[in-house]
């Protein structure tokens, strides 16, 4: 199997219980991973299943059937073993934390902290090294010795956008808009940050403003797609095409 075929197979995430179930046999899994991990074998995959690190489905005849997420999860495990010599207990802890981070769960409803090496990040996102490097060059991911769930989210999005021909250089406009909107929020809550005492009011206000801006941004994109005939919903009443659709202040805040 070529590297291109492998990339197509592993474009998912290492999450457990993915709904995106592919009918992939254990032999096909070995084909996808053996060039990168020569020591992988059916017995090793069965052992990882017995240890609770992967949970492939079973066919009606009892054969293991692996999804894209299962293959990506295996890649994450094998990478952690090869590059960091981690015991399975530690790898399982990382996977459990990553599962909670990706689905937004954790103790007390909090998103657990996840720390990944560069190779683990690439394995978790199903991304190539050159994509991560390019995202770092454009400032969409901070170059570091370890990475968290924010970097994983950005990298996963970049992988999916790349399937539509959108490259990291095209995302500079998104980053510029976010920087302007962040500056707008900082300006709005500045009086609260100068007050003595707790910073909680400023934090709550910043989150509230950010939520409204995100909602407005999504609405305006939906309107733009509707006017272009690319959305299922018609344009919202009261919005006009052209320059009159946005107030001058909003254009400045969004960088448009």
C-alpha positions in Angstrom: 0.0 0.0 0.0 1.4 3.4 -1.0 1.8 6.2 1.5 -1.0 8.1 -0.3 -3.3 5.2 0.3 -2.2 5.1 4.0 -3.0 8.8 4.3 -6.4 8.3 2.9 -7.0 5.5 5.4 -5.9 7.4 8.4 -7.6 10.8 7.9 -9.7 10.3 11.0 -8.9 10.7 14.8 -7.7 8.2 17.4 -11.0 8.4 19.3 -12.8 5.4 20.6 -16.1 4.2 19.4 -16.2 6.2 16.2 -19.4 6.2 14.2 -17.4 6.3 11.0 -17.1 2.5 10.8 -15.1 1.0 7.9 -15.1 -2.6 7.0 -11.3 -3.1 7.2 -9.7 -6.4 8.1 -6.7 -6.9 10.3 -4.7 -7.7 7.2 -5.5 -4.3 5.7 -4.6 -2.7 9.0 -1.2 -4.4 8.8 -0.8 -3.2 5.2 -1.5 0.4 6.3 0.9 0.4 9.3 3.7 -2.1 8.6 5.9 0.2 6.5 6.0 2.6 9.4 5.9 0.1 12.2 7.7 -3.1 11.0 7.1 -5.0 14.3 3.3 -4.7 14.2 1.6 -8.0 13.9 -1.8 -9.6 14.4 -0.9 -10.9 17.8 0.2 -7.4 18.9 -3.1 -5.9 17.7 -5.0 -8.6 19.6 -2.9 -7.9 22.7 -3.7 -4.2 22.5 -7.3 -5.1 22.2 -7.1 -7.4 25.3 -5.5 -4.5 27.2 -8.4 -2.3 26.4 -6.5 0.2 24.2 -8.6 -0.5 21.1 -12.1 -1.8 20.6 -12.7 -2.9 17.0 -16.1 -4.1 16.0 -16.8 -7.8 15.2 -18.5 -9.0 12.1 -21.4 -11.4 12.2 -18.9 -14.2 11.7 -16.7 -13.0 14.5 -13.9 -11.4 12.6 -12.4 -8.1 13.8 -13.4 -5.1 11.6 -11.5 -1.9 12.0 -12.6 1.7 11.3 -10.5 4.7 10.3 -10.5 5.8 13.9 -9.3 2.4 15.1 -6.3 2.5 12.6 -5.5 6.0 13.8 -5.7 5.0 17.4 -3.2 2.1 16.7 -0.9 4.6 15.0 -1.0 6.8 18.1 -0.2 3.8 20.3 2.6 2.5 18.2 4.1 6.0 17.8 4.2 6.5 21.6 5.8 3.1 22.1 8.5 3.7 19.4 9.4 7.3 20.1 8.9 7.6 23.8 9.2 4.0 25.1 6.0 4.5 27.1 4.4 1.7 29.0 0.9 0.7 27.9 -0.6 2.1 31.1 0.7 5.6 30.4 -0.4 5.4 26.8 -3.9 4.3 27.9 -4.0 7.3 30.3 -3.2 9.6 27.4 -5.8 8.0 25.1 -8.4 8.3 27.8 -7.6 12.0 28.3 -7.6 12.5 24.6 -11.0 10.8 24.3 -12.4 13.1 26.9 -10.8 16.2 25.3 -12.3 15.4 21.8 -15.8 14.8 23.1 -15.7 17.6 25.7 -16.0 15.4 28.8 -13.9 15.0 31.8 -14.0 15.1 35.6 -16.6 17.6 36.7 -17.4 18.4 33.0 -14.0 20.0 32.5 -12.0 19.2 29.4 -8.9 17.3 30.6 -5.5 18.5 29.8 -3.7 16.5 27.0 0.1 16.9 26.3 1.4 15.3 23.1 4.7 15.1 21.4 5.1 16.3 17.8 4.8 12.7 16.5 1.8 12.0 18.7 0.1 15.1 17.5 0.7 14.1 13.9 -0.6 10.6 14.6 -3.7 11.9 16.4 -4.6 14.2 13.5 -3.6 11.9 10.7 -1.5 14.7 9.3 1.8 15.0 7.5 4.9 16.8 9.0 5.0 19.3 6.2 1.4 20.4 7.0 2.2 21.0 10.6 5.3 22.9 9.7 3.4 25.1 7.4 0.8 25.9 10.0 3.5 26.8 12.4 5.2 29.0 9.8 1.9 30.9 9.3 1.3 31.2 13.1 -1.8 29.0 13.2 -0.1 26.6 15.6 2.7 27.7 18.0 5.9 25.7 17.5 6.7 24.0 20.8 8.2 20.9 22.3 4.7 19.6 23.3 1.2 20.3 22.1 -2.3 20.3 23.5 -5.9 19.9 22.3 -6.0 23.3 20.7 -3.2 22.4 18.3 -4.9 19.1 17.6 -8.1 20.9 16.8 -6.4 23.3 14.4 -4.4 20.5 12.7 -7.5 18.3 12.3 -9.4 21.2 10.7 -6.4 21.9 8.4 -6.4 18.2 7.3 -10.1 18.4 6.4 -9.8 21.8 4.7 -6.9 20.4 2.7 -9.3 17.8 1.2 -11.1 20.8 -0.4 -8.0 22.4 -1.7 -7.7 25.0 1.1 -4.1 25.3 2.2 -2.5 26.9 5.3 -1.6 30.0 3.4 -5.3 30.6 2.7 -6.0 30.5 6.4 -4.0 33.6 7.1 -7.2 35.7 6.5 -8.9 33.6 9.2 -6.1 34.2 11.7 -6.0 38.0 10.9 -9.8 38.2 11.5 -9.4 36.4 14.8 -6.6 38.7 15.9 -8.7 41.8 15.2 -11.8 40.3 16.9 -9.6 39.4 19.9 -8.3 42.9 20.1 -11.9 44.2 20.0 -12.8 42.0 22.9 -9.7 43.1 24.9 -10.7 46.7 24.3 -14.3 46.1 25.4 -13.3 44.5 28.7 -10.3 46.8 29.5 -12.3 48.8 32.1 -13.1 45.6 33.9 -9.5 44.4 33.9 -8.4 47.6 35.5 -10.7 47.2 38.5 -9.3 45.9 41.8 -10.3 42.5 43.0 -11.3 39.4 41.1 -10.7 39.1 37.3 -13.8 36.9 37.1 -16.1 39.7 35.8 -13.7 40.5 33.0 -13.3 36.8 32.1 -17.1 36.3 32.0 -17.6 39.4 29.9 -14.9 38.3 27.4 -16.4 34.9 27.0 -19.9 36.4 26.5 -18.7 38.8 23.9 -16.7 36.1 22.1 -19.8 33.9 22.0 -21.9 36.7 20.4 -19.1 37.4 17.9 -18.9 33.7 17.0 -22.6 33.5 16.5 -22.7 36.7 14.4 -19.8 35.4 12.3 -21.6 32.1 11.6 -24.8 34.0 10.7 -23.0 36.3 8.2 -21.2 33.3 6.6 -24.6 31.6 6.3 -26.0 34.7 4.6 -23.1 34.9 2.2 -23.5 31.3 1.2 -27.2 31.7 0.8 -26.8 34.7 -1.5 -24.3 32.7 -3.5 -26.8 29.8 -3.8 -24.6 27.5 -1.7 -26.7 27.2 1.4 -30.0 25.3 2.0 -31.6 28.3 3.8 -32.6 31.5 2.1 -31.0 34.8 3.1 -32.1 36.2 6.4 -34.8 38.9 6.0 -33.3 42.4 6.4 -29.8 41.6 5.1 -28.8 43.2 1.9 -26.1 42.3 -0.6 -23.0 44.3 -1.0 -21.6 46.9 1.3 -24.8 47.6 3.1 -24.9 44.2 4.8 -22.4 45.2 7.5 -21.8 48.3 9.6 -18.5 50.0 9.0 -17.4 49.2 12.6 -18.0 45.5 12.1 -16.0 45.4 8.9 -13.1 46.9 10.8 -13.4 44.4 13.6 -13.5 41.4 11.3 -10.8 42.8 9.0 -13.2 42.8 6.0 
